[in-house]
Amino acid sequence: MMVAEAKKTATEDRLAALDVPRDGGWLGAARDDALGRLRAVGLPARRDEYWRYTDPRAFIAPEPKLDAATQSGDPFAGVDCVTVTVEDGRVTLPADLPEGLELTTLADAAGADIHWAKDLYGKLEAMGSRPVLRPLAMLNTAAATDGLLLRATGPVAKPVHLRMAGTGDPILHHVVKVEAGASVTLLESGTAGARFNTVAEIEVAGTGAFHHLRVQGPDAGRHPNTHLFARLGEGSVFKSFTASANGPMTRNEAVLELTGDDAVAHIAGAALGSGAFHHDDTVFVTHDAVGCESRQVFKKVLRNGATGVFQGKILVKEGAQKTDGYQISQSLLLDDDSQFLAKPELEIYADDVACSHGSTTGAIDETALFYLRSRGVPRAKAVELLVLSFLAEAVEEIEDEALREMMTERLADWVALG
């Protein structure tokens, strides 16, 4: 009872600190639904099962801790992109778009009588909040001030780059719809705010493809909380990779549902952190169709008392035969003060499946280190090479070769900085 009352109070305090948009029409209805669900369950507390390893107070305090956030440069500066800018929580679209791409802002769509995003906004988030509650995503659906609405109707030749800047406390909600046979790549970089809450709802129809690459750089004072909700149709492909470095508190959640036969979902991440760095990846993949494949590959390198968290689950529903599910989470601890907390789970209700999971924590391989040093490699450089080798399995999940090489170079820079 005391926990329930504390949640209610925290929720009302957080809502009172927000200027919750009051839209009418389709968006207003979705916001009201999310607000009702949020008030029924309350914001997360440390006693909640999936918040045992991460203190949620940094994400729910009415007034955020707004340390000076710095920008870490544009990791996609050399890529020919369709650039969408987010400045202090407001989305600005480019004038020219390639064939097969439609873009709108959430703020503009709110005034429309009806919009294609109506069928997705808040819907995938609500589905992804069962059975595990995700109240920060509910808060986002209720209170988001802007976001990107992206629809791919065919193969989009250029990646769409969501380039963010700002030092405030924005709430952004993106919706992506990939039509049958279409494909698009979404890149994310920059700091949306010193604290920010982002939700992306993504539907990939039959034979469609969605590729996602996100860079969360070593910006000071950041507290990002992100959610990816995705629903995959028959023969579709979803691939997402996130690279993270430092920052005091990050929680990235992904909830993927494979509802069409032969769908493929890969999600991966590489994180490097030092000191107060606390990085939490929480992933749930549900197989609800025949012949689907999923991979979860997460690697973390931690030093100087940093903390890494991984919570991952593969759920195979009854009838989802021929499922191929793979999950690996590993950490490399560079000292005795750092820690890695992992909670891998499998829940299977079909009998013809191949599912596996593994989680390990280890130190630098002294034999490999000795081998490199015996060949004249300085110790610091040898450690860098071994760290990059450790991260390689996750980076290999990036399908595009040029983007994969770019990300490898970015990680090498971060490793060299320590």
C-alpha positions in Angstrom: 0.0 0.0 0.0 2.8 2.4 0.9 4.6 1.7 -2.5 1.3 2.3 -4.4 0.8 5.6 -2.6 4.4 6.7 -3.2 4.0 5.8 -6.9 0.8 7.9 -7.1 2.4 10.9 -5.5 5.5 10.6 -7.8 3.3 10.4 -10.8 1.2 13.4 -10.0 4.3 15.4 -9.1 5.9 14.6 -12.5 2.7 15.4 -14.4 2.3 18.7 -12.6 5.8 19.7 -13.7 4.9 19.0 -17.4 3.0 21.1 -19.8 1.0 18.2 -21.1 -0.4 19.0 -24.6 -4.2 19.0 -24.8 -4.9 18.0 -28.4 -8.3 17.0 -29.7 -9.0 14.4 -32.3 -7.0 11.2 -32.8 -4.0 12.3 -30.9 -5.9 13.6 -27.9 -7.7 10.2 -27.6 -4.4 8.4 -27.6 -2.9 10.8 -25.0 -5.9 10.4 -22.7 -5.7 6.6 -22.9 -2.0 6.6 -22.0 -2.6 9.1 -19.1 -5.3 6.8 -17.7 -3.0 3.8 -17.9 -0.1 5.7 -16.3 -2.3 6.9 -13.4 -3.5 3.3 -12.8 0.0 1.9 -12.5 2.2 4.8 -11.4 5.8 5.6 -12.3 8.4 3.0 -11.6 10.0 2.3 -8.2 13.1 0.5 -7.3 11.0 -2.4 -6.0 9.6 -3.1 -9.4 11.1 -6.3 -10.9 12.7 -4.7 -13.9 14.0 -1.7 -12.0 16.0 -3.7 -9.4 19.3 -2.9 -11.0 18.6 0.8 -12.1 17.4 3.5 -9.8 14.5 5.3 -11.7 14.6 8.5 -9.7 16.8 10.3 -12.3 14.0 9.7 -14.9 11.0 10.6 -12.7 12.1 13.6 -10.6 9.8 16.6 -11.3 12.8 18.8 -11.8 15.7 17.2 -13.8 19.3 17.5 -12.9 20.4 19.7 -15.9 24.1 19.6 -15.9 25.9 21.2 -18.8 25.5 18.8 -21.7 28.1 19.0 -24.4 27.8 17.8 -28.0 30.2 15.0 -29.1 30.3 15.9 -32.8 28.4 14.4 -35.7 29.3 10.7 -36.2 27.5 10.7 -39.6 29.0 13.8 -41.0 30.4 11.9 -44.0 27.1 10.1 -44.9 24.8 11.5 -47.6 21.6 11.7 -45.5 18.2 13.2 -45.3 18.8 15.3 -42.2 16.0 16.0 -39.7 17.0 18.3 -36.8 15.7 18.3 -33.3 16.5 21.5 -31.4 15.3 21.8 -27.8 12.6 19.3 -28.4 11.3 20.7 -31.7 11.5 18.8 -35.0 12.4 20.5 -38.2 12.1 18.7 -41.6 14.2 19.1 -44.7 12.6 20.7 -47.8 13.4 17.9 -50.2 12.7 14.2 -49.8 13.8 11.2 -51.9 11.2 9.0 -53.6 9.4 6.7 -51.3 9.8 8.8 -48.1 7.1 10.8 -46.3 7.9 12.9 -43.2 5.7 14.8 -40.9 6.2 16.2 -37.4 4.0 15.1 -34.5 3.2 18.7 -33.8 1.9 19.3 -37.3 0.0 16.0 -37.4 -1.8 16.9 -34.2 -3.9 19.4 -36.0 -5.1 17.0 -38.7 -8.5 15.3 -38.6 -6.9 12.0 -39.3 -3.5 10.7 -40.0 -1.9 7.4 -40.8 0.0 7.5 -37.5 -3.4 7.2 -35.7 -3.2 3.4 -36.1 0.2 3.2 -34.4 0.6 6.1 -32.0 0.3 4.7 -28.5 -0.9 1.3 -29.9 2.4 -0.5 -30.0 3.5 1.1 -26.7 0.3 -0.2 -25.1 0.8 -3.7 -26.4 4.5 -3.6 -25.3 3.4 -2.7 -21.8 1.9 -6.2 -21.3 2.7 -8.1 -19.2 5.7 -5.9 -18.1 4.6 -2.4 -17.3 6.5 0.4 -19.0 5.1 3.6 -17.3 7.9 5.9 -18.6 6.7 5.0 -22.1 3.1 5.7 -21.0 4.2 9.1 -19.8 5.8 9.7 -23.1 2.7 8.9 -25.1 0.6 11.2 -22.9 3.0 14.1 -22.8 5.2 14.1 -25.9 5.5 17.6 -27.4 6.9 16.6 -30.8 8.4 13.8 -32.8 9.1 12.4 -36.3 6.4 10.6 -38.2 8.1 8.6 -41.0 6.5 6.5 -43.6 8.5 4.5 -46.2 6.4 3.5 -49.3 9.3 2.1 -51.2 13.1 1.6 -51.0 14.5 4.9 -49.6 17.8 5.6 -51.3 19.3 7.8 -48.5 19.4 7.2 -44.7 17.2 9.5 -42.6 19.4 11.2 -40.0 17.8 12.4 -36.8 20.3 14.9 -35.5 19.5 16.2 -32.0 20.7 19.1 -29.9 19.6 20.8 -26.7 20.1 20.9 -23.0 16.5 20.8 -21.7 14.1 18.0 -20.6 12.2 17.1 -23.8 9.8 14.2 -24.4 9.8 13.0 -28.1 7.6 10.4 -29.7 8.4 9.0 -33.1 6.3 6.7 -35.3 7.7 4.8 -38.3 5.7 2.8 -40.8 7.5 0.7 -43.4 5.1 -0.5 -46.1 5.3 -3.9 -47.7 8.4 -4.2 -49.8 9.8 -0.8 -48.6 13.0 -0.2 -46.8 14.6 2.7 -44.8 17.6 3.3 -42.6 17.2 5.7 -39.6 20.4 7.2 -38.0 20.3 8.9 -34.6 22.9 11.1 -33.0 23.4 14.0 -30.6 21.9 15.1 -27.3 18.2 15.8 -27.3 18.5 17.2 -23.8 20.3 16.8 -20.5 17.5 14.5 -19.7 15.1 13.2 -22.3 12.4 10.6 -22.8 12.0 9.1 -26.3 9.6 6.5 -27.7 9.7 5.1 -31.2 6.9 2.9 -32.5 7.8 1.0 -35.6 5.7 -1.2 -37.8 7.4 -3.1 -40.6 5.0 -4.8 -43.0 5.6 -7.9 -45.1 9.0 -8.1 -46.8 9.8 -4.5 -45.6 13.1 -3.7 -43.9 14.0 -1.2 -41.2 17.6 -0.5 -40.2 18.5 1.6 -37.2 21.8 2.9 -36.0 22.1 5.1 -32.9 25.1 6.9 -31.3 24.8 8.0 -27.7 28.1 9.9 -27.3 30.1 10.8 -24.2 28.1 13.9 -23.4 28.2 15.1 -19.8 25.1 15.3 -17.7 22.8 13.1 -19.8 20.0 11.0 -18.6 18.3 9.5 -21.7 15.5 7.0 -21.3 14.5 5.4 -24.7 12.0 2.8 -25.8 11.8 1.0 -29.2 8.5 -0.8 -29.9 8.4 -2.8 -33.1 5.9 -5.1 -34.8 7.2 -7.2 -37.7 5.2 -8.7 -40.6 5.8 -11.7 -42.7 9.3 -11.9 -44.2 10.2 -8.5 -42.8 13.6 -7.4 -41.3 14.3 -5.2 -38.3 17.9 -4.4 -37.3 19.0 -2.0 -34.6 22.4 -1.1 -33.1 23.3 1.4 -30.4 26.8 2.6 -29.5 27.1 4.3 -26.1 29.9 6.0 -24.2 29.9 7.5 -20.7 27.1 9.7 -19.5 25.8 9.2 -15.9 22.6 7.3 -16.6 21.1 5.6 -19.7 18.3 3.1 -20.0 17.5 1.8 -23.5 14.5 -0.6 -23.7 13.4 -2.5 -26.8 10.2 -4.5 -27.2 10.0 -6.5 -30.4 7.1 -8.7 -31.6 7.5 -11.0 -34.6 4.0 -11.5 -35.8 4.6 -12.6 -39.4 6.2 -15.9 -40.5 9.9 -15.8 -41.4 10.5 -12.3 -39.9 14.0 -11.4 -38.7 14.8 -9.1 -35.7 18.4 -8.3 -34.6 19.2 -5.9 -31.8 22.7 -5.1 -30.6 24.7 -2.7 -28.7 28.2 -1.8 -27.6 28.8 0.4 -24.6 32.0 1.8 -23.0 31.8 3.5 -19.6 33.9 4.8 -16.8 33.3 6.2 -13.3 29.6 7.1 -12.7 28.5 5.5 -16.0 25.4 3.4 -15.5 24.1 1.8 -18.7 21.0 -0.4 -18.8 19.8 -2.4 -21.8 16.4 -4.1 -21.3 15.1 -6.1 -24.3 12.1 -8.3 -24.8 11.6 -10.3 -28.0 8.3 -12.2 -28.6 8.1 -14.8 -31.3 4.4 -15.2 -32.4 4.8 -16.8 -35.9 6.5 -19.6 -37.6 10.1 -19.7 -38.8 11.3 -16.4 -37.3 14.8 -15.5 -36.3 16.0 -13.1 -33.5 19.4 -12.1 -32.2 20.3 -10.0 -29.1 24.0 -9.2 -28.9 25.2 -6.8 -26.2 28.8 -6.0 -25.1 29.9 -3.6 -22.4 33.4 -2.4 -21.4 33.5 -1.0 -17.9 36.2 0.7 -15.8 36.7 2.9 -12.7 33.5 1.7 -10.9 31.1 1.8 -13.9 27.9 -0.3 -13.9 26.4 -2.2 -16.8 23.0 -3.8 -16.8 21.4 -6.2 -19.3 17.9 -7.7 -19.0 16.8 -9.7 -22.0 14.0 -12.2 -22.7 13.0 -14.4 -25.6 9.3 -15.4 -25.4 8.2 -18.1 -27.8 4.5 -18.4 -28.0 2.6 -21.6 -28.6 2.6 -22.3 -32.4 5.7 -20.3 -33.1 7.5 -23.4 -34.4 10.9 -23.3 -36.2 11.9 -20.3 -34.0 15.6 -19.5 -34.0 16.4 -17.2 -31.0 19.8 -16.2 -29.8 20.8 -13.9 -27.0 24.3 -13.1 -25.7 25.3 -10.4 -23.1 28.9 -10.0 -22.1 31.0 -7.5 -20.1 34.7 -6.8 -20.0 35.7 -5.4 -16.6 38.9 -3.4 -16.7 39.2 -3.2 -12.9 37.7 -4.7 -9.7 35.5 -1.7 -8.9 33.1 -2.1 -11.9 30.2 -4.4 -12.1 27.9 -6.1 -14.7 24.4 -7.2 -13.7 22.6 -9.5 -16.1 19.2 -11.2 -16.2 18.8 -13.4 -19.3 15.5 -15.2 -19.7 13.9 -17.8 -22.0 10.2 -18.6 -21.9 9.1 -21.2 -24.5 5.7 -22.7 -25.3 6.6 -24.4 -28.7 8.5 -27.7 -29.0 10.4 -27.3 -32.4 12.6 -24.4 -31.6 16.4 -23.6 -31.3 16.9 -20.9 -28.6 20.0 -20.2 -26.6 21.2 -17.5 -24.2 24.5 -16.8 -22.5 26.0 -14.1 -20.3 29.6 -13.8 -19.1 31.8 -11.3 -17.2 35.5 -11.3 -17.5 38.8 -9.4 -17.4 41.4 -8.8 -20.1 42.9 -12.1 -21.3 46.4 -11.9 -19.8 47.7 -14.5 -22.3 46.6 -12.4 -25.3 47.9 -9.3 -23.6 51.3 -11.0 -23.1 51.3 -12.1 -26.7 50.8 -8.6 -28.0 53.3 -7.0 -25.7 55.9 -9.7 -26.6 55.7 -8.4 -30.1 56.4 -4.8 -29.2 52.9 -3.5 -28.8 52.7 -1.0 -25.9 50.4 -2.1 -23.1 47.8 0.7 -23.6 47.6 -0.1 -27.4 47.4 -3.8 -26.7 44.4 -3.2 -24.3 42.7 -1.0 -27.0 43.1 -3.8 -29.5 41.7 -6.4 -27.1 38.7 -4.2 -26.2 37.8 -3.6 -29.9 38.1 -7.3 -30.5 35.7 -8.0 -27.7 33.2 -5.5 -29.1 33.5 -6.8 -32.7 30.6 -9.4 -32.4 28.1 -6.6 -31.6 29.4 -4.3 -34.3 29.2 -7.0 -36.9 25.4 -6.8 -36.5 25.5 -3.5 -38.5 24.6 -4.7 -42.0 25.8 -1.8 -44.0 29.6 -2.1 -44.5 30.3 1.6 -44.7 28.3 2.4 -41.5 30.0 -0.6 -39.8 33.4 0.7 -40.6 32.4 4.2 -39.4 31.1 2.8 -36.2 34.3 0.8 -35.6 36.4 4.0 -36.0 34.1 5.8 -33.6 34.5 3.1 -31.0 38.2 3.1 -31.5 38.3 6.8 -30.7 36.3 6.3 -27.6 38.5 3.4 -26.4 41.6 5.5 -27.0 40.1 8.3 -24.9 39.7 5.9 -22.0 
